[in-house]
Amino acid sequence: MTAGSSDIESRVLSALDEHAVSYELVHIDPEFADTVDFCEKYGYPLETSGNTIIVASKRGEKKYCACIVQASARLDVNHTVKRLMGVSRASFASAEETMELTGMMIGGVTAFALPPNLPVYADPNLRSQAYVILGSGSRSSKLKIPPQDLGKIPSVQFIDGLAM
């Protein structure tokens, strides 16, 4: 783990404590941080894994949001997210944009410890799982949290139709 990833993981864990989120920190090999690889290697179902995806506007003033969807679903960027952001075009932020905005690398992005002005949209289907696996801010671990604690994420809104 690099010093930068250690700092962001500490920030994330502090945010979890601040918001009274119950969690288990699952240490992993960073080579298996990407969701599909993680689920296959460690035996977690895709449905229980929540991908936190940073979306960026593609025209006009730059806007961003974070979206959490089940790994087994696809984020509806072209309709739902675009409408929520109030933009004409949007797509996944690049790895560089994501790192600059959040301090987190792809494979470790989480909805905790994000910039306070960043909207967070979540797929309500995540709440029906026994637990949810999210990034920890680092590629060296994941968070296992109760689904009801997703509502403790600052500025989270559950949006029907976020995922397809």
N, C-alpha and C positions, 0 to 999 in steps of 0.2 A: 504494500500500500504506500503510495507516495504521500508526502506531507500535505499536498493540496487535497487529496482524497480523504485523508484523515481529518483535515479541518472541516470539510463539508459534511462528513459523516457525523462529526461532533455537533455541528450546527443542526443537523437533522434530528439527532437524538435529543438535543436540548428542546427543539420545537415539539417533539413527541411528548416529552415530560411536561412542558409548559401547557400543552393542550390536553393533558391527562389521557393520552392515547395508550392503551395497553398494547404491548408489542413483544415479539420474540425476535431477536437479531440472529439471523441464520448466516453463518460465515460460509463463503463459497470460494471456489477457484475462480479468479477473474476471467479466465478463458471461457467460462460457462455462464457469464453474466447476461448474455442475450437470452430473451425469454424462452424460446423454443429449446435452446441448448440447455438452459437451467432446468426446465421441466423434465426433459429426457434424462439428464444426468442425475437429478436428485429425486425423481419420482413424484413430482407435483402435477396435478391436472392443469391443462391450459385454462380451464374455466375459473380456477381459483387465482390465477395470476392477473394482475391489473397492470397494463402498460400505461405509463405516464408519458404522453406525447406532447411536445411543444409545437404549436401551430403558429405560422407567421403569415401575415397578409403579404400579397405580392404586388399590390399597386397602391399608390398614394402614401399617406403617412403610415409608417411601420407600426403594426399592432401585433401583439402576441397573446396567446392564451395557453393554458395547460389542459389537457383532456386525459381522463383516466377511463380506459375501456378494458373489458376482458380480453385476454390474449387470444381467445378463440373467436373474437369478433373483429370487424373492421370499423374504424372510425369514419363517420360520414362527414368528411371535410367539405365536399363540394356542395352540400345542402345545409345540414344542420349547423355545423361549425361556422361556415361562412356567414350564415344568417345571424348567429349569436355574436359574431365579431363585428357585424355591420360593414362587411367589406365585399368587393366584387370578386376577388380571387384570393384563395388561401391554399397553403400546402404545408407539409411537414417542414419545420425549421431544419436547417442543416445542422450537422454535428457541431460545427463551429459556432453558429448562432445559439444553439442550445447551451453550449459550454459558456459562452460569453454572458448569456442572460441568467443562467442558473448556477454556474460553477460546477455543473455535473456532466459527466460523460454519458453518452448513449449506453444503455445497459445498466445504468445506475440511477437514472432520473427518477425522482419521487415528487409527490405533490406537497411534501412537507418542506419547510424552509425555503419556499420560493419567494421572489420579490413580492412585497405586500400588495402592490397594485396589479398583479397578474391574475386575471380571472381563472378559476379552476372549474371545469365542467366534468361531471362524472356520470357514467352509465349506471342507472338505477339497478340493473341486473346484478351488479357486483354485491349488492346488499343481500342477495338470496344465497350466497355461498356460506359454507361453514367457517371460512376464514379467507382473507385476501393477502396475496403476496405482492408486495410493491418493492420498488427500488429503495435503497437506503441512502442514496446520494453518492455511493461508491460502487465500483464493479466488484468489490470484495465481499459484499454481503447483501442480503435481502431482508425486508421486514415482513413478518407474518402478524397481521392484525385482525381483530374481530371486525366484521363488515360494518357493524353499527358505528365504529369509530371513524369511518370515512367521513361522517358528518361533522367531525371535529376539525377537519382540515379548514384552515382559514379561507374564507370566500368561496367555499365549494357550493356548487349548485348541481343538483341531480336533474339531468335532462333526458326526457323520453326521446328516443330516436337518435341519440348520440352515436350509437353503434348500429351496424347492419349485420 
